[in-house]
Amino acid sequence: MSGFNFDVITLFPKAFELINNLGVITKALDKNLINVNLHDLREYGEGSYRQVDDKPYGGGAGMVLKPEPIYKAYESIRKLPKSKTLLMTPQGKVLKQKDLARWSSLDQIIIICGQYEGFDERIRCLADEEISIGDYVLSGGEIPAISIINGLTRLLPGTLGDPESLVDESHNSSLLEYPHYTRPLIFKDMKVPEILVSGNHKEINSWRRQKSIERTLERRSDLISNENYKKSPESEWINKNFYQLINVQKGNDFHYYPDW
Ligand code: SAH
């Protein structure tokens, strides 16, 4: 099969109908740039009730996905030469743009979605990587899986109309992207910065770079405090402005909640 293959093991295949309504991602599906193969865990359930979950040994709340159906579903999937298996879990490595870029040169990603209290520990060995989409807990792995499918598909050649839009965007270079404006020139007394209508591309680029750094310092100084930026051409400027910038108030007067 041509195109990038996502094989997803899930108890809720219908959750993936969202992919049929996701703009450029849906177009990528229509153009066969990606194939999303859903493997309904229920079909691999045990007995006449197709049981997929059971109570945890040792007691405690909730139900746990049984290992046999997940194994059977996994074994039914044809593995392509360049394939990786990802297990969705809030205990995994927190997903970064770099991970999506790294996986985009594969042929196939197999995604295992948990539900309820999670899955029997003995399925962990199926996974090449355990991935979390953030430090919070969702009810199932479907939304994390859709996030991965969406983020990775954007990176595949042919998905975005203009591949240039991948170059500057947030998290690509550990800087957040600069602010965007479109018409009208004045909206509710707010004017587009003059430099953007100056036609001077050199100046526009340097304004954007500056805004990108400012914005990263204001919102996500953790991204910029790494060693690379200490060596960057702007390092002196960053050091001088750092404390001033992180106190800037943003947007409609809302504050960023600090991490505890
Ligand atoms: N009791 C488990 C959480 C279960 S949540 C624990 O404390 O670790 C149910 C399922 O939702 C998980 O098995 C996982 O597949 C998915 N899930 C929930 N939050 C997630 C997150 N942040 N990232 C990735 N998957 C998540």
Boltz pocket constraint, residues with backbone or C-beta under 6 A from the ligand:
constraints:
  - pocket:
      binder: B
      contacts: [[A, 88], [A, 89], [A, 90], [A, 91], [A, 112], [A, 113], [A, 114], [A, 115], [A, 116], [A, 117], [A, 118], [A, 119], [A, 131], [A, 132], [A, 133], [A, 134], [A, 135], [A, 136], [A, 137], [A, 138], [A, 139], [A, 140], [A, 141], [A, 142], [A, 144]]
      max_distance: 6.0
